[in-house]
Amino acid sequence: MRSYKTEIKPNTEQITKINQTFGNCRWVYNAYLAYNQEKYRQSKTFVSGYDYSKHLNHATDTPEWLKQTSSKATKQAIMNAEKAYKNFFKGNAKFPRFKKKGKANESFYLVGTLHIERHRIKLPTLGWVRLKEFGYIPTDRKPKSATVSRIAGRYYVSVLFDFSVGTVETPNGNPIGIDLGVKDLAICSDGTVHRNINKTNKMKKLERRLKHQQRILSRKYKTKGKGEATSQNILKQKLKVQRLHRRLTNIRTDYQNQVINHIIQQKPRYITIEDLNINGMMKNRHVSKAISQQRLFDFKTKLIEKANDHNIEIRQVDRWYPSSKLCSCCGFKKVDLSLSDRVYECSNCQSVFDRDVNASINLLQAIDYTVLT
């Protein structure tokens, strides 16, 4: 399976239909949660999503406006609510909460007759919708489903295809050890350093602008009810904040993809990474923001997926492996190495390395590891 996500340009009528579908899916999701909670209070029973869908079709109090949008979208919303309940029962998530307009993720699922052309896509109940990026979504394959979403006032469609993976030749390049960090995103054992993009002037400027717009939004909330700020002004300001968040996210995502592609294009025989305790690192308030901006977990997930597509082995070293304290030349362990020491000076063989490069070489030379792909 592979999905292609791109921005769409719906007309005014289609925007109204899309927003109405968002509202119907949110209403059905909340109604299913409330119905199950009431059933549990009365008889300690649980109603499946399939049974509630049949109940909703035959109930006399079902709103008429619910039938004006795609039935597949509302049914999928019910199944999402059932999945949220099951994840709670299994202990994998918290108790499902009701969705609130303006705060919940807005998306809906479509399945049926889907046609794709170079510049447009035909969706059920919406018709032909214009694409902003021409030729990105394949036109020579049959799509299985589509998901329409709205992020920061912009509309997107994600189309799912069933791709058959062909034969991939075994890579024979030099293996790479990668040390992920906060000062720099990724330091490779061959000496390549992929910088921290959050420290560039462009990102700092956007962060300052975001901080300024968030303060304006906060003041509007404080003055609400005193005749100085209306709901429409608050929504406009909230949209400005959302767009800045989205722009920062897009820049970080694009940079991560560039770094991963650069690593994969070298066709290494294997890649060795470290098992980082992200949750534990986030508890340190001094570096938690920098760690969250680096998005190390997303980097690791994308690297594994990309390596799997290119038949590259991913090795993971235990999180307690002292990659920074070992000398990559003689194996001497420097116990008193502190976080402020950016240069590793071995007292045994007198070798001098950059701290992060030394750690990446140690990861490359590690013998005890777990194969992820």
C-alpha positions as CSV (number, residue, x, y, z in Angstrom):
1,M,0.0,0.0,0.0
2,R,1.1,3.5,-0.8
3,S,-0.7,6.8,-0.4
4,Y,-0.2,10.1,-2.3
5,K,-1.3,13.3,-0.5
6,T,-1.7,16.6,-2.3
7,E,-3.6,19.9,-1.9
8,I,-6.9,20.4,-3.7
9,K,-8.8,23.5,-4.9
10,P,-12.5,22.9,-4.3
11,N,-15.0,25.5,-5.5
12,T,-17.5,27.2,-3.1
13,E,-20.2,24.5,-3.4
14,Q,-17.6,21.7,-2.8
15,I,-16.2,23.5,0.2
16,T,-19.7,23.7,1.7
17,K,-20.2,20.0,1.1
18,I,-16.8,19.1,2.6
19,N,-17.4,21.2,5.7
20,Q,-20.8,19.6,6.1
21,T,-19.3,16.1,5.9
22,F,-16.7,17.1,8.6
23,G,-19.6,18.1,10.8
24,N,-21.7,15.0,10.1
25,C,-18.7,12.7,10.9
26,R,-18.0,14.5,14.1
27,W,-21.7,14.3,15.1
28,V,-21.8,10.6,14.4
29,Y,-18.6,9.9,16.3
30,N,-19.9,11.7,19.4
31,A,-23.3,10.1,19.1
32,Y,-21.7,6.6,19.1
33,L,-19.6,7.4,22.1
34,A,-22.6,8.8,24.0
35,Y,-24.8,5.8,23.0
36,N,-22.3,3.3,24.3
37,Q,-21.8,5.1,27.5
38,E,-25.5,5.1,28.2
39,K,-25.8,1.4,27.3
40,Y,-23.0,0.6,29.7
41,R,-24.7,2.5,32.5
42,Q,-28.0,0.6,31.9
43,S,-26.9,-2.9,31.1
44,K,-23.1,-3.1,31.2
45,T,-23.1,-4.0,27.5
46,F,-21.1,-2.7,24.5
47,V,-22.6,-1.9,21.0
48,S,-20.4,-2.5,18.0
49,G,-20.0,0.0,15.3
50,Y,-21.8,-2.2,12.8
51,D,-24.8,-2.6,15.1
52,Y,-25.0,1.1,15.8
53,S,-24.9,1.8,12.1
54,K,-27.9,-0.4,11.6
55,H,-29.6,1.3,14.6
56,L,-28.9,4.7,13.1
57,N,-30.4,3.7,9.7
58,H,-33.7,2.6,11.3
59,A,-34.1,5.1,14.1
60,T,-36.9,7.6,13.7
61,D,-35.0,10.5,15.3
62,T,-32.0,10.4,12.9
63,P,-31.5,13.9,11.5
64,E,-32.3,14.3,7.8
65,W,-29.2,16.4,7.2
66,L,-27.1,13.3,8.0
67,K,-28.3,11.7,4.7
68,Q,-27.1,14.6,2.6
69,T,-23.4,13.5,2.7
70,S,-21.5,10.3,1.9
71,S,-22.7,7.3,3.9
72,K,-19.3,5.7,3.7
73,A,-17.7,8.7,5.5
74,T,-20.2,8.5,8.4
75,K,-19.8,4.7,8.7
76,Q,-16.0,5.1,8.8
77,A,-16.4,7.7,11.6
78,I,-18.4,5.1,13.6
79,M,-15.8,2.5,13.0
80,N,-13.1,4.9,14.1
81,A,-15.0,5.5,17.4
82,E,-15.3,1.7,17.9
83,K,-11.5,1.4,17.3
84,A,-10.9,4.1,20.0
85,Y,-13.0,2.1,22.4
86,K,-11.1,-1.2,21.6
87,N,-7.8,0.5,22.1
88,F,-9.0,1.7,25.5
89,F,-10.1,-1.8,26.5
90,K,-6.7,-3.2,25.4
91,G,-4.9,-0.6,27.5
92,N,-3.2,1.0,24.5
93,A,-4.9,4.4,24.8
94,K,-7.0,6.6,27.1
95,F,-10.7,6.6,27.3
96,P,-12.1,8.1,24.0
97,R,-13.2,11.8,24.2
98,F,-15.8,13.7,22.4
99,K,-14.7,15.7,19.4
100,K,-15.2,19.5,19.5
101,K,-15.5,21.7,16.5
102,G,-12.3,23.6,15.8
103,K,-10.2,21.4,18.0
104,A,-10.6,17.9,16.5
105,N,-8.7,16.6,13.4
106,E,-11.0,17.1,10.4
107,S,-11.0,14.4,7.8
108,F,-13.4,11.9,6.3
109,Y,-13.0,8.6,4.3
110,L,-14.3,8.0,0.8
111,V,-14.5,4.8,-1.2
112,G,-16.2,4.0,-4.4
113,T,-15.8,5.3,-8.0
114,L,-12.6,7.3,-8.1
115,H,-11.2,8.7,-11.3
116,I,-7.8,10.6,-11.5
117,E,-6.6,12.8,-14.3
118,R,-3.4,14.9,-14.4
119,H,-5.0,18.0,-13.0
120,R,-8.2,16.8,-11.2
121,I,-9.8,14.0,-9.3
122,K,-13.3,12.7,-9.2
123,L,-14.6,12.0,-5.6
124,P,-17.9,10.5,-4.6
125,T,-20.6,13.1,-3.7
126,L,-18.1,15.9,-4.6
127,G,-17.5,15.4,-8.3
128,W,-14.4,16.6,-10.1
129,V,-12.1,18.5,-7.8
130,R,-9.1,20.5,-9.1
131,L,-5.6,19.5,-7.9
132,K,-3.0,22.2,-7.1
133,E,-0.1,19.9,-8.0
134,F,-0.4,18.4,-11.5
135,G,0.8,14.9,-12.3
136,Y,1.7,13.9,-8.7
137,I,-1.0,11.3,-8.2
138,P,-0.6,8.3,-10.6
139,T,-3.2,8.0,-13.3
140,D,-2.2,4.5,-14.5
141,R,-3.3,2.7,-11.4
142,K,-6.7,2.0,-9.8
143,P,-7.1,3.8,-6.4
144,K,-8.6,1.9,-3.5
145,S,-9.8,4.8,-1.3
146,A,-9.4,8.5,-0.6
147,T,-9.3,10.7,2.5
148,V,-10.2,14.4,2.5
149,S,-8.8,16.6,5.2
150,R,-8.5,20.2,6.2
151,I,-5.4,21.7,7.8
152,A,-5.0,25.4,8.6
153,G,-7.8,26.4,6.2
154,R,-6.4,24.3,3.3
155,Y,-7.9,21.1,1.9
156,Y,-6.0,18.0,1.0
157,V,-6.8,14.6,-0.5
158,S,-4.8,11.4,0.2
159,V,-5.3,8.6,-2.3
160,L,-4.4,5.0,-1.4
161,F,-3.1,2.6,-4.0
162,D,-2.2,-1.1,-3.8
163,F,1.4,-1.2,-5.0
164,S,3.2,-4.5,-5.7
165,V,6.8,-4.3,-4.6
166,G,9.2,-5.5,-7.3
167,T,12.5,-7.2,-6.9
168,V,15.1,-4.8,-5.3
169,E,18.7,-5.5,-5.7
170,T,20.8,-5.9,-2.6
171,P,22.8,-2.7,-1.8
172,N,26.6,-3.1,-1.6
173,G,27.7,0.4,-0.3
174,N,29.7,1.1,2.8
175,P,27.6,0.7,6.0
176,I,26.7,3.8,8.0
177,G,26.3,4.5,11.7
178,I,24.0,7.4,12.6
179,D,24.0,9.3,15.8
180,L,20.9,11.5,16.3
181,G,21.2,14.5,18.5
182,V,19.9,18.0,19.5
183,K,22.9,20.1,18.4
184,D,22.8,18.5,14.9
185,L,20.0,16.3,13.5
186,A,22.1,13.3,12.3
187,I,25.9,12.7,12.4
188,C,27.1,9.9,10.1
189,S,30.1,7.7,10.6
190,D,31.6,8.9,7.3
191,G,31.9,12.4,8.7
192,T,28.8,13.8,7.1
193,V,26.9,16.2,9.5
194,H,23.3,17.1,8.8
195,R,22.7,20.3,10.7
196,N,19.8,21.3,12.9
197,I,17.5,23.3,10.6
198,N,15.7,24.9,13.6
199,K,18.9,27.0,14.2
200,T,18.8,28.7,10.8
201,N,17.8,32.4,10.6
202,K,14.7,31.5,8.6
203,M,13.3,29.2,11.2
204,K,14.2,31.6,14.0
205,K,12.4,34.4,12.2
206,L,9.3,32.2,11.8
207,E,9.4,31.2,15.4
208,R,9.5,34.9,16.5
209,R,6.5,35.6,14.2
210,L,4.6,32.7,15.6
211,K,5.3,33.9,19.2
212,H,4.0,37.3,18.2
213,Q,0.8,36.0,16.6
214,Q,0.1,33.7,19.6
215,R,0.3,36.7,21.9
216,I,-2.2,38.6,19.8
217,L,-4.5,35.6,19.9
218,S,-4.2,35.3,23.7
219,R,-5.1,39.0,24.1
220,K,-8.2,38.5,21.9
221,Y,-9.4,35.7,24.2
222,K,-8.9,37.8,27.2
223,T,-10.9,40.7,25.8
224,K,-13.8,38.6,24.6
225,G,-17.0,39.7,26.1
226,K,-15.8,43.3,26.7
227,G,-16.8,44.5,23.2
228,E,-13.2,44.6,21.9
229,A,-13.0,41.2,20.1
230,T,-15.5,39.2,18.2
231,S,-15.6,35.5,17.4
232,Q,-14.9,36.2,13.8
233,N,-11.7,38.1,14.7
234,I,-10.6,35.3,17.0
235,L,-11.1,32.7,14.2
236,K,-9.1,34.9,11.7
237,Q,-6.2,35.2,14.2
238,K,-6.4,31.4,15.1
239,L,-6.0,30.7,11.3
240,K,-2.9,32.8,11.2
241,V,-1.4,30.9,14.0
242,Q,-2.3,27.5,12.4
243,R,-0.8,28.5,9.1
244,L,2.5,29.4,10.8
245,H,2.5,26.1,12.7
246,R,1.8,24.3,9.4
247,R,4.6,26.2,7.6
248,L,7.2,25.3,10.3
249,T,6.0,21.6,10.2
250,N,6.3,21.5,6.4
251,I,9.9,22.9,6.5
252,R,11.0,20.4,9.1
253,T,9.3,17.5,7.3
254,D,10.9,18.4,3.9
255,Y,14.3,18.7,5.5
256,Q,14.0,15.3,7.2
257,N,13.0,13.7,3.8
258,Q,16.0,15.3,2.2
259,V,18.4,13.9,4.8
260,I,16.9,10.4,4.7
261,N,17.0,10.4,0.9
262,H,20.7,11.4,1.0
263,I,21.5,8.5,3.3
264,I,19.5,5.9,1.3
265,Q,21.0,7.0,-2.0
266,Q,24.4,5.9,-0.8
267,K,23.0,2.3,-0.8
268,P,24.7,1.1,2.4
269,R,24.7,-2.6,3.3
270,Y,23.3,-1.7,6.6
271,I,22.5,1.3,8.9
272,T,23.1,1.3,12.6
273,I,21.1,3.6,14.9
274,E,20.6,4.0,18.6
275,D,17.5,3.2,20.6
276,L,16.7,6.6,22.1
277,N,14.4,7.1,25.1
278,I,12.5,10.0,23.7
279,N,9.9,10.1,26.5
280,G,12.6,10.3,29.1
281,M,14.5,13.0,27.2
282,M,11.3,15.1,26.9
283,K,11.0,15.2,30.7
284,N,14.1,17.5,30.8
285,R,12.5,20.9,30.5
286,H,15.8,22.5,29.4
287,V,16.0,20.5,26.1
288,S,12.4,19.2,25.7
289,K,11.5,21.9,23.1
290,A,14.6,21.3,21.1
291,I,14.0,17.6,21.1
292,S,10.4,18.0,20.0
293,Q,11.4,20.3,17.2
294,Q,14.0,17.7,15.9
295,R,11.2,15.1,15.7
296,L,13.6,12.2,16.2
297,F,10.9,9.5,16.4
298,D,9.5,10.6,13.0
299,F,13.0,10.5,11.6
300,K,13.6,7.0,12.8
301,T,10.2,5.8,11.5
302,K,10.7,7.2,8.0
303,L,14.3,5.9,7.9
304,I,13.0,2.4,8.6
305,E,10.3,2.6,6.0
306,K,12.6,3.9,3.3
307,A,15.3,1.4,4.1
308,N,12.7,-1.4,4.0
309,D,11.7,-0.3,0.4
310,H,15.4,-0.4,-0.7
311,N,16.3,-3.7,1.0
312,I,18.6,-2.0,3.5
313,E,19.1,-3.6,6.9
314,I,18.5,-1.4,9.9
315,R,20.4,-2.3,13.1
316,Q,19.4,-0.9,16.4
317,V,21.8,-0.8,19.4
318,D,20.5,-0.9,23.0
319,R,19.9,2.5,24.6
320,W,22.4,1.7,27.4
321,Y,25.2,1.2,24.9
322,P,27.9,3.8,25.8
323,S,28.5,5.0,22.2
324,S,29.7,8.5,23.3
325,K,32.0,7.3,26.1
326,L,33.9,4.6,24.1
327,C,37.0,5.4,22.0
328,S,36.3,4.3,18.4
329,C,40.0,3.7,17.9
330,C,41.1,1.6,20.9
331,G,37.8,0.9,22.8
332,F,38.8,2.7,26.0
333,K,35.8,3.9,28.0
334,K,35.9,7.5,29.3
335,V,33.6,7.3,32.4
336,D,33.8,11.0,33.3
337,L,32.7,12.3,29.9
338,S,30.1,15.1,30.5
339,L,27.5,16.6,28.1
340,S,29.5,19.8,27.7
341,D,32.5,17.9,26.3
342,R,32.1,18.3,22.6
343,V,35.5,16.8,21.8
344,Y,36.5,13.3,22.8
345,E,40.1,13.0,23.9
346,C,41.2,9.5,24.6
347,S,43.7,9.2,27.5
348,N,44.8,5.8,26.3
349,C,45.7,6.2,22.7
350,Q,45.7,10.0,22.6
351,S,43.2,10.1,19.8
352,V,41.0,13.2,19.3
353,F,37.5,13.0,17.8
354,D,34.5,15.1,17.5
355,R,32.1,13.7,20.2
356,D,29.2,12.9,17.8
357,V,31.3,11.5,15.0
358,N,33.0,9.2,17.6
359,A,29.6,8.0,18.7
360,S,28.4,7.3,15.2
361,I,31.6,5.2,14.5
362,N,31.0,3.3,17.7
363,L,27.4,2.6,16.6
364,L,28.8,1.3,13.2
365,Q,31.2,-1.0,15.0
366,A,28.7,-2.3,17.5
367,I,28.5,-6.1,17.7
368,D,25.4,-6.5,19.9
369,Y,22.3,-5.1,18.1
370,T,18.8,-5.9,17.0
371,V,17.8,-6.1,13.3
372,L,14.6,-3.9,12.7
373,T,14.3,-4.6,8.9
